[in-house]
Amino acid sequence: MTEDEWELVDSLRDSIDEIEDRRLAFSVEQKSNLGVRLKPTWQGDVEATFGTVESMTATATLSQLLFDGSYLVGLQSAKVYLEISENAKIKTDLEIRKAVINAYGNVLLAQESVLILEKNKVNLEKTLFETEETYKNGLTEQENVEQLQITLSTLDNGLRNATRMVDLSKKLLNITLGINLTNPITLSETLLDITKSATDLSVLSTKTEVENTIDYKIANNEKVSNQLLWKLEKSKALPTLSAFINGSYAGYGDSFEFTKKEQKWFGSSLLGIKLNVPIFSSLGRTAATKRAKINLDKSEESLSQKAQEIQLNITKAKSDYQFSIETYGTTQKNLALAERIEHKNNIKFTEGISSSFELRQAQLQLYSSQNEYLQAMLDVIVKKAELDNVSNNQTKN
């Protein structure tokens, strides 16, 4: 939460605590006084003593605040405080969901890469074996064997790296899910399954209300918080009203005998109300109110700018998502073409029509198309998660 929102929360708590506070004060006072002797003006030495030597008083006071303008602001703030907490949780949930989807997709990408590379390796090893046998029979050049060995070496290196990436991506997924790194996880879906479920062109035509997005709600919370802080400063100019009840017992004597049953106690009580009207605050209250109003005006302007920013982010997210779907379709077609080209060049190479260099070029083109296809599938998943995040959409892909 922002600094202003925390200030609002603190003010809310103070206001509610103050209005609900019932102050009970209790005191006991015991005095030992010297007697007062006065000499009268008439003739003669007659002295009079006033008062008693010993006295004890027990007093109890209960006070209750009845009205305070800040409490009215506190009541309004209670709802805002709840909304701030709820919106913060929703925002966190959306970010966690996005992070989990991305981490999940990376694991699937790594696993799929291993499967494709293993398949490519098997096919290449078969071609290399046949070429080596042909070379032994003197029907092909050594260069053809060496070209295939270079390709196989590069393929092996990529396979080892992809295998390591599977383990690493799973650990990253564990961290994202809050699971211990040593706990094994098994993914039940494939990259293609997730990509298909994430492909939904209908969301591109769905209108997203900016006011319903979580980022707008959080920005609006800040504006409302500043509005309440402004009201709080204004409320300090209002009077406060409190009620009190006072009860006391007093005992008197020339000696300390208050613990005896014969001691007489005199009781009294008082019920009243207290009204405090602020008159002068050395202009401090006025300055604080003006500062709060300036902050409110700033937050209103920020909210307007935030709405435009959110709308732009939604538009961009939809554009990126649409482009990822289009790229996925393009790479799918390119992969099919690359597979056919590689297959034809493999046949030509086996028959001695084409060179190993031409075959290598076709193989590298196939491997590149495979990688682009896998990356395009992951991109669809990632862009869909981003669109859901900015649109405040928590539905399952």
Backbone torsions as a table, in degrees:
resi	resn	phi	psi	omega
1	MET	NA	157.1	-180.0
2	THR	-76.6	168.8	179.5
3	GLU	-62.9	-38.3	179.3
4	ASP	-65.7	-37.7	179.9
5	GLU	-67.5	-39.1	176.3
6	TRP	-65.7	-36.9	177.6
7	GLU	-63.9	-38.3	177.8
8	LEU	-64.1	-43.2	-180.0
9	VAL	-61.5	-44.4	178.9
10	ASP	-62.5	-41.7	179.2
11	SER	-65.0	-39.2	178.2
12	LEU	-60.8	-47.6	-178.8
13	ARG	-62.7	-42.9	-180.0
14	ASP	-62.8	-41.5	-178.0
15	SER	-66.2	-45.3	-178.7
16	ILE	-66.9	-41.6	178.8
17	ASP	-61.7	-38.0	-177.2
18	GLU	-68.7	-42.6	-176.5
19	ILE	-72.5	-28.9	-178.7
20	GLU	-89.6	-4.9	-176.6
21	ASP	-76.7	123.3	173.9
22	ARG	-110.9	107.9	-174.7
23	ARG	-87.4	124.6	177.3
24	LEU	-116.4	117.5	179.5
25	ALA	-115.1	136.7	-179.9
26	PHE	-136.1	134.9	-179.7
27	SER	-145.4	148.9	176.2
28	VAL	-127.2	130.8	-178.2
29	GLU	-129.7	130.6	178.1
30	GLN	-126.3	132.4	-177.5
31	LYS	-126.9	142.4	170.0
32	SER	-117.2	111.1	-174.6
33	ASN	-111.9	149.5	170.4
34	LEU	-78.1	137.9	179.9
35	GLY	-63.3	147.4	179.2
36	VAL	-96.7	121.7	-178.9
37	ARG	-113.1	127.9	178.6
38	LEU	-121.3	140.9	178.8
39	LYS	-99.3	117.3	-177.4
40	PRO	-66.6	165.7	-178.1
41	THR	-83.4	-17.0	179.4
42	TRP	-72.8	165.5	-176.4
43	GLN	-68.6	146.7	179.5
44	GLY	108.4	158.0	-178.6
45	ASP	-96.8	63.3	179.0
46	VAL	-98.3	123.8	-179.8
47	GLU	-109.9	145.8	178.7
48	ALA	-124.6	140.3	179.2
49	THR	-111.6	129.8	-179.9
50	PHE	-114.2	139.4	-179.3
51	GLY	86.6	177.2	179.7
52	THR	-119.0	160.6	-179.2
53	VAL	-73.0	-43.2	-176.7
54	GLU	-112.3	143.8	174.1
55	SER	-151.5	148.3	178.1
56	MET	-140.8	134.8	-179.5
57	THR	-131.4	131.7	175.0
58	ALA	-115.7	124.9	-175.3
59	THR	-128.1	137.6	175.2
60	ALA	-129.3	131.9	-178.9
61	THR	-129.1	130.0	176.5
62	LEU	-117.8	123.1	-179.5
63	SER	-121.7	148.7	-179.0
64	GLN	-140.7	125.9	176.1
65	LEU	-76.0	126.2	-176.8
66	LEU	-98.4	-37.7	-177.9
67	PHE	-145.8	135.0	173.6
68	ASP	-151.6	126.6	-177.7
69	GLY	-58.6	-32.1	-179.8
70	SER	-66.5	-26.1	178.8
71	TYR	-68.4	-36.5	176.7
72	LEU	-61.3	-39.6	175.5
73	VAL	-66.1	-37.4	179.0
74	GLY	-61.7	-38.4	178.0
75	LEU	-63.6	-41.7	177.5
76	GLN	-67.2	-33.4	-177.4
77	SER	-72.0	-23.4	-177.5
78	ALA	-58.7	-43.6	179.3
79	LYS	-66.7	-41.3	179.9
80	VAL	-64.6	-40.8	179.0
81	TYR	-60.5	-40.6	178.1
82	LEU	-66.3	-42.3	179.8
83	GLU	-64.0	-38.9	178.4
84	ILE	-60.0	-44.6	180.0
85	SER	-66.5	-43.6	-179.6
86	GLU	-64.9	-44.0	-179.4
87	ASN	-66.1	-36.8	177.1
88	ALA	-63.3	-38.5	178.6
89	LYS	-67.8	-43.3	179.7
90	ILE	-61.6	-43.9	179.1
91	LYS	-61.0	-42.7	178.7
92	THR	-64.1	-42.7	178.9
93	ASP	-60.8	-41.6	179.6
94	LEU	-64.4	-42.5	-179.7
95	GLU	-67.0	-39.9	178.2
96	ILE	-65.2	-42.9	179.2
97	ARG	-59.4	-45.0	179.1
98	LYS	-62.2	-43.9	-179.5
99	ALA	-64.6	-39.2	179.7
100	VAL	-66.4	-43.3	179.4
101	ILE	-60.9	-45.0	179.6
102	ASN	-63.1	-44.3	179.7
103	ALA	-66.1	-39.4	178.5
104	TYR	-63.1	-44.1	179.8
105	GLY	-63.8	-36.6	178.9
106	ASN	-65.4	-36.1	176.6
107	VAL	-65.0	-45.6	179.6
108	LEU	-63.0	-38.7	178.3
109	LEU	-62.9	-44.7	-179.9
110	ALA	-63.9	-42.4	179.3
111	GLN	-64.3	-42.7	-179.5
112	GLU	-67.1	-35.5	178.1
113	SER	-62.9	-41.2	178.6
114	VAL	-62.4	-43.7	-179.4
115	LEU	-62.3	-44.0	-178.9
116	ILE	-68.0	-42.4	179.9
117	LEU	-65.1	-38.3	177.1
118	GLU	-63.9	-40.4	177.7
119	LYS	-64.8	-43.4	178.1
120	ASN	-62.5	-38.8	-179.1
121	LYS	-64.9	-42.4	179.1
122	VAL	-60.8	-46.1	-179.5
123	ASN	-64.5	-40.2	-178.4
124	LEU	-69.9	-39.5	178.2
125	GLU	-62.6	-36.2	177.5
126	LYS	-64.9	-45.3	179.4
127	THR	-64.4	-40.3	179.7
128	LEU	-64.5	-42.0	179.6
129	PHE	-61.9	-45.4	-179.7
130	GLU	-64.5	-38.0	-179.9
131	THR	-68.6	-39.3	177.9
132	GLU	-63.3	-40.6	178.0
133	GLU	-65.2	-38.9	178.5
134	THR	-66.1	-38.6	178.9
135	TYR	-65.6	-38.2	178.3
136	LYS	-62.4	-30.4	179.6
137	ASN	-87.0	1.3	176.7
138	GLY	75.5	23.1	-176.5
139	LEU	-103.1	0.3	177.3
140	THR	-149.0	167.5	-177.3
141	GLU	-88.1	155.4	178.9
142	GLN	-65.2	-29.5	179.9
143	GLU	-58.7	-35.6	179.4
144	ASN	-64.4	-39.2	177.8
145	VAL	-65.8	-43.2	-177.5
146	GLU	-66.5	-37.0	177.2
147	GLN	-62.0	-42.2	179.0
148	LEU	-68.2	-35.1	178.2
149	GLN	-65.8	-38.1	176.7
150	ILE	-62.6	-44.7	180.0
151	THR	-63.9	-41.2	180.0
152	LEU	-66.2	-39.1	179.0
153	SER	-63.0	-42.7	178.1
154	THR	-64.9	-38.7	179.9
155	LEU	-66.3	-41.5	178.2
156	ASP	-61.2	-42.1	-180.0
157	ASN	-62.9	-43.9	177.8
158	GLY	-64.3	-36.2	179.6
159	LEU	-67.3	-41.7	178.4
160	ARG	-63.4	-41.3	179.3
161	ASN	-65.9	-41.6	179.1
162	ALA	-63.9	-36.7	178.4
163	THR	-64.7	-41.3	176.7
164	ARG	-65.4	-36.0	-179.4
165	MET	-66.1	-30.7	176.5
166	VAL	-61.5	-48.3	-179.8
167	ASP	-64.9	-42.6	-179.0
168	LEU	-66.3	-44.3	-178.8
169	SER	-66.0	-32.8	176.5
170	LYS	-66.8	-38.9	178.1
171	LYS	-66.1	-38.9	177.0
172	LEU	-64.3	-36.9	176.6
173	LEU	-66.2	-40.1	176.7
174	ASN	-59.4	-43.6	179.4
175	ILE	-63.0	-43.1	-179.8
176	THR	-63.2	-37.3	-179.9
177	LEU	-83.2	-8.5	-178.1
178	GLY	78.5	26.1	-179.1
179	ILE	-101.9	148.4	178.0
180	ASN	-59.9	141.7	-176.8
181	LEU	-60.5	-29.0	-176.9
182	THR	-82.3	-10.7	179.9
183	ASN	-76.2	124.5	179.7
184	PRO	-73.9	144.8	176.5
185	ILE	-127.2	145.4	179.1
186	THR	-123.6	127.0	-179.9
187	LEU	-95.0	127.9	-174.8
188	SER	-89.7	-12.9	-177.7
189	GLU	-111.5	158.4	177.8
190	THR	-100.1	168.2	178.5
191	LEU	-62.0	-36.9	179.4
192	LEU	-67.2	-38.8	178.9
193	ASP	-60.9	-47.9	-178.9
194	ILE	-65.7	-38.4	-179.9
195	THR	-63.5	-43.3	179.6
196	LYS	-63.9	-42.0	-179.6
197	SER	-70.3	-24.7	179.7
198	ALA	-86.9	-9.3	-179.7
199	THR	-88.8	105.4	-177.8
200	ASP	-145.6	95.8	-176.9
201	LEU	-69.9	-15.8	-178.4
202	SER	-65.4	-26.5	-179.0
203	VAL	-68.3	-19.9	-179.9
204	LEU	-70.5	-28.5	179.8
205	SER	-96.2	-4.1	179.1
206	THR	-78.9	127.0	-179.8
207	LYS	-81.8	129.2	178.6
208	THR	-103.9	120.3	177.5
209	GLU	-75.8	122.5	-178.2
210	VAL	-58.4	-37.7	-177.4
211	GLU	-64.5	-18.3	-178.3
212	ASN	-92.9	-6.2	-179.8
213	THR	-77.8	151.6	-175.6
214	ILE	-69.7	-32.9	179.3
215	ASP	-65.6	-37.3	177.7
216	TYR	-68.8	-40.9	-179.6
217	LYS	-62.7	-39.3	178.6
218	ILE	-66.2	-42.0	177.4
219	ALA	-65.2	-36.5	178.3
220	ASN	-68.7	-33.0	175.4
221	ASN	-59.0	-39.4	179.7
222	GLU	-66.2	-39.6	179.2
223	LYS	-65.0	-46.6	180.0
224	VAL	-63.8	-36.6	178.1
225	SER	-61.6	-44.9	178.1
226	ASN	-66.3	-33.4	177.3
227	GLN	-65.0	-41.7	179.4
228	LEU	-70.6	-35.9	176.0
229	LEU	-64.1	-35.9	176.3
230	TRP	-65.4	-44.0	177.3
231	LYS	-63.2	-35.9	179.9
232	LEU	-63.5	-43.2	178.2
233	GLU	-64.7	-38.6	178.7
234	LYS	-67.2	-35.1	-177.3
235	SER	-67.4	-19.4	-179.8
236	LYS	-68.4	-13.2	176.4
237	ALA	-85.9	-8.2	179.8
238	LEU	-83.3	152.6	177.8
239	PRO	-72.4	159.7	174.4
240	THR	-116.9	144.7	-177.1
241	LEU	-126.3	132.7	178.9
242	SER	-139.2	155.7	178.3
243	ALA	-119.2	152.8	179.4
244	PHE	-147.4	153.6	173.4
245	ILE	-133.3	134.9	-175.1
246	ASN	-126.9	133.4	176.3
247	GLY	-132.4	139.9	-178.3
248	SER	-148.7	153.5	173.3
249	TYR	-128.2	139.8	-178.9
250	ALA	-132.0	141.9	176.8
251	GLY	-130.9	147.0	-176.1
252	TYR	-133.9	154.0	176.8
253	GLY	-176.6	162.7	178.4
254	ASP	-82.9	-10.6	176.2
255	SER	-143.2	163.8	-177.4
256	PHE	-78.0	94.0	179.5
257	GLU	-131.9	33.6	-174.5
258	PHE	-73.1	-14.8	-179.9
259	THR	-88.0	-4.7	-179.0
260	LYS	-86.4	151.6	-179.1
261	LYS	-65.9	-27.3	-176.6
262	GLU	-73.7	-12.8	-177.9
263	GLN	-64.1	131.2	178.2
264	LYS	-92.7	138.4	-180.0
265	TRP	-120.4	138.6	-178.7
266	PHE	-114.2	119.5	-176.1
267	GLY	-98.9	153.5	175.8
268	SER	-151.0	154.1	178.8
269	SER	-143.7	157.8	-177.9
270	LEU	-147.3	130.5	177.3
271	LEU	-121.1	132.0	-178.7
272	GLY	-162.0	176.6	176.4
273	ILE	-125.7	154.8	-177.4
274	LYS	-128.9	126.4	-179.3
275	LEU	-116.6	121.3	176.9
276	ASN	-108.2	120.6	-179.7
277	VAL	-114.3	113.1	178.2
278	PRO	-69.1	129.3	-177.4
279	ILE	-112.6	-48.6	-176.9
280	PHE	-137.1	134.8	-178.1
281	SER	-128.7	24.0	179.3
282	SER	56.4	32.0	178.0
283	LEU	65.5	1.2	179.4
284	GLY	-66.1	-40.8	-179.4
285	ARG	-65.6	-40.9	179.0
286	THR	-62.8	-42.7	179.6
287	ALA	-64.6	-40.9	179.1
288	ALA	-64.8	-38.6	178.4
289	THR	-64.8	-41.0	178.9
290	LYS	-65.4	-40.7	178.0
291	ARG	-62.9	-41.4	179.0
292	ALA	-63.8	-38.1	178.9
293	LYS	-67.5	-38.5	177.2
294	ILE	-63.2	-43.5	177.9
295	ASN	-63.1	-36.3	177.6
296	LEU	-65.0	-45.0	179.0
297	ASP	-61.4	-39.7	178.7
298	LYS	-64.6	-42.7	-178.9
299	SER	-67.3	-33.1	176.7
300	GLU	-66.5	-40.7	177.1
301	GLU	-67.4	-39.6	178.4
302	SER	-64.4	-36.8	179.2
303	LEU	-64.9	-41.4	178.0
304	SER	-62.8	-43.0	178.0
305	GLN	-67.1	-36.7	179.3
306	LYS	-64.4	-38.2	178.9
307	ALA	-61.3	-42.7	178.5
308	GLN	-67.2	-38.6	178.8
309	GLU	-64.2	-42.7	179.7
310	ILE	-63.9	-43.1	179.3
311	GLN	-61.0	-40.3	177.8
312	LEU	-65.9	-40.8	178.8
313	ASN	-64.1	-38.4	178.5
314	ILE	-65.8	-44.6	179.0
315	THR	-60.9	-44.1	178.9
316	LYS	-65.3	-41.6	-179.6
317	ALA	-63.2	-39.2	177.6
318	LYS	-66.5	-40.7	178.7
319	SER	-64.4	-44.4	178.6
320	ASP	-63.7	-39.0	-180.0
321	TYR	-66.4	-44.0	178.3
322	GLN	-62.9	-41.4	178.8
323	PHE	-64.0	-38.1	179.4
324	SER	-65.2	-36.9	177.6
325	ILE	-67.8	-42.4	178.5
326	GLU	-64.5	-40.2	178.0
327	THR	-65.1	-38.6	177.6
328	TYR	-60.2	-44.9	178.2
329	GLY	-64.1	-39.1	180.0
330	THR	-66.5	-46.5	-179.7
331	THR	-65.9	-30.3	177.2
332	GLN	-64.2	-43.8	178.4
333	LYS	-68.5	-41.6	179.8
334	ASN	-63.2	-35.9	178.8
335	LEU	-64.7	-42.4	178.9
336	ALA	-62.0	-40.5	178.3
337	LEU	-66.7	-43.0	-179.5
338	ALA	-63.8	-36.5	178.1
339	GLU	-64.7	-42.2	179.6
340	ARG	-67.0	-40.9	179.5
341	ILE	-63.3	-44.6	179.9
342	GLU	-64.3	-40.1	-179.5
343	HIS	-64.0	-43.2	179.9
344	LYS	-65.6	-42.6	179.4
345	ASN	-67.1	-31.8	177.3
346	ASN	-65.3	-41.9	178.6
347	ILE	-65.6	-44.2	179.6
348	LYS	-62.2	-38.6	-179.8
349	PHE	-66.7	-41.9	179.7
350	THR	-63.3	-35.9	-179.1
351	GLU	-84.8	-3.7	178.1
352	GLY	81.2	15.3	-178.8
353	ILE	-83.3	-38.7	-178.4
354	SER	-115.6	163.6	-177.9
355	SER	-88.1	167.8	177.6
356	SER	-67.2	-28.9	178.4
357	PHE	-64.4	-42.9	178.2
358	GLU	-65.4	-38.6	177.6
359	LEU	-65.2	-42.0	179.9
360	ARG	-62.2	-41.7	178.6
361	GLN	-60.8	-41.4	179.2
362	ALA	-67.4	-37.7	179.1
363	GLN	-67.5	-45.0	179.1
364	LEU	-63.0	-36.9	176.8
365	GLN	-64.5	-38.8	177.6
366	LEU	-65.0	-46.2	-179.0
367	TYR	-62.5	-39.0	178.2
368	SER	-65.9	-40.9	179.0
369	SER	-65.2	-37.9	177.4
370	GLN	-63.3	-44.7	179.8
371	ASN	-64.3	-41.6	178.7
372	GLU	-65.0	-36.4	179.1
373	TYR	-65.7	-46.0	178.7
374	LEU	-63.9	-42.7	-179.6
375	GLN	-65.2	-35.2	178.7
376	ALA	-66.3	-37.5	177.7
377	MET	-64.8	-44.2	178.4
378	LEU	-63.9	-36.9	-178.9
379	ASP	-64.4	-36.6	176.3
380	VAL	-61.1	-43.8	-179.7
381	ILE	-64.4	-45.3	-177.8
382	VAL	-66.2	-44.5	-178.3
383	LYS	-68.5	-33.4	176.1
384	LYS	-67.1	-40.7	177.8
385	ALA	-64.0	-38.4	178.4
386	GLU	-66.8	-41.4	178.1
387	LEU	-64.0	-42.5	177.2
388	ASP	-62.0	-36.4	-177.7
389	ASN	-67.5	-47.6	-178.3
390	VAL	-74.5	-22.3	179.5
391	SER	-92.7	-0.2	-179.0
392	ASN	62.7	38.7	-178.9
393	ASN	-105.1	116.4	-178.2
394	GLN	-108.4	17.3	179.5
395	THR	-70.9	154.9	-177.9
396	LYS	-73.7	138.2	178.1
397	ASN	-67.6	NA	NA
